[in-house]
């Protein structure tokens, strides 16, 4: 397992968007971030969101809400903040996507038959 932080690579850009830039205490290995990239279709923001969601789940499971002497931890709050950041990244990725679609308008019986034939040829 390896660790690298080079912002010219996709792995480095994902690390830039999540709190995983410090070498001795890194959360993810390069291979794990590459897996997130593969799962999210090489979208850097969505991969970072998936990584943040994983960190949030870990925080909620490990920290929980505890008070020990003068130390208070609230894993649920940390998880909530991380999930908000993940949601924001997913919204940005969705807003930046260049999805294009079209609609066919049928105004006559002949056009309706032509559309049905065209759909059949396309396998729809």
C-alpha positions in Angstrom: 0.0 0.0 0.0 1.3 3.4 -0.9 0.7 7.0 0.0 1.3 10.0 -2.3 0.1 13.6 -2.3 0.6 15.2 -5.7 -2.2 17.6 -6.7 -1.5 17.0 -10.4 -2.9 13.5 -10.1 -6.5 12.4 -9.4 -5.5 10.7 -6.2 -3.9 14.0 -5.0 -6.9 16.0 -5.9 -9.2 13.7 -3.9 -6.8 14.1 -1.0 -7.0 17.9 -1.4 -10.7 17.8 -1.0 -10.7 15.5 2.1 -8.7 15.9 5.3 -6.0 13.4 4.2 -2.9 15.4 3.4 -0.6 14.6 6.3 1.7 11.7 5.6 2.2 10.0 9.0 -1.5 10.1 9.8 -3.2 9.5 6.4 -6.6 7.9 6.4 -6.5 6.3 3.0 -3.9 4.5 0.9 -3.6 5.5 -2.8 -5.2 2.2 -3.8 -8.3 2.9 -1.7 -8.7 6.4 -3.3 -8.2 4.8 -6.7 -11.0 2.4 -5.8 -13.3 5.4 -4.9 -12.4 7.0 -8.2 -13.3 3.8 -10.1 -16.6 3.4 -8.2 -17.5 7.0 -8.9 -16.7 7.0 -12.6 -13.4 9.0 -12.2 -15.3 12.0 -10.8 -12.9 13.6 -8.3 -15.6 15.3 -6.3 -17.8 12.2 -6.1 -14.8 10.1 -5.1 -14.0 12.7 -2.4 -17.6 12.6 -1.2 -17.5 8.8 -1.0 -14.3 9.0 1.0 -15.8 11.6 3.4 -18.9 9.4 3.8 -16.6 6.5 4.8 -14.7 8.7 7.3 -18.1 9.9 8.7 -19.3 6.4 9.2 -16.0 5.5 10.9 -16.2 8.5 13.2 -19.8 7.8 14.2 -18.9 4.1 15.0 -15.6 4.8 16.8 -16.1 8.0 18.7 -19.8 7.9 19.5 -20.7 10.4 22.2 -18.5 10.0 25.2 -17.3 12.0 28.2 -14.2 10.8 30.0 -12.9 13.1 32.7 -12.5 16.4 30.9 -12.5 15.0 27.4 -15.8 15.0 25.4 -16.1 13.4 22.0 -19.2 13.6 19.7 -18.7 11.3 16.7 -22.3 12.0 15.5 -21.5 15.7 15.2 -18.3 15.1 13.4 -20.0 12.6 11.1 -22.8 15.1 10.4 -20.3 17.8 9.4 -18.4 15.4 7.1 -21.7 14.3 5.5 -22.7 17.9 4.8 -19.3 18.4 3.0 -19.9 15.2 1.1 -23.3 16.3 0.0 -22.0 19.7 -1.1 -19.3 18.0 -3.2 -21.9 15.7 -4.8 -24.1 18.7 -5.6 -21.1 20.5 -7.2 -20.3 17.4 -9.3 -24.0 17.2 -10.4 -24.1 20.9 -11.3 -20.9 20.6 -13.3 -22.0 17.5 -15.2 -22.7 18.1 -18.9 -25.6 15.8 -19.3 -27.5 16.3 -22.5 -30.8 14.8 -23.4 -33.6 15.4 -25.9 -37.3 14.9 -26.3 -39.1 13.8 -29.4 -42.4 15.6 -30.1 -45.1 13.7 -31.8 -47.8 15.9 -33.4 -49.4 13.6 -36.0 -50.4 10.0 -36.3 -47.7 9.5 -38.9 -45.1 11.0 -36.6 -46.2 8.7 -33.8 -45.8 5.6 -36.1 -42.4 6.9 -37.2 -41.3 7.3 -33.5 -42.5 3.8 -32.6 -40.5 2.4 -35.5 -37.4 4.4 -34.6 -37.6 3.2 -31.0 -37.9 -0.4 -32.1 -34.8 0.1 -34.3 -32.9 1.5 -31.4 -34.0 -1.4 -29.2 -35.9 0.8 -26.7 
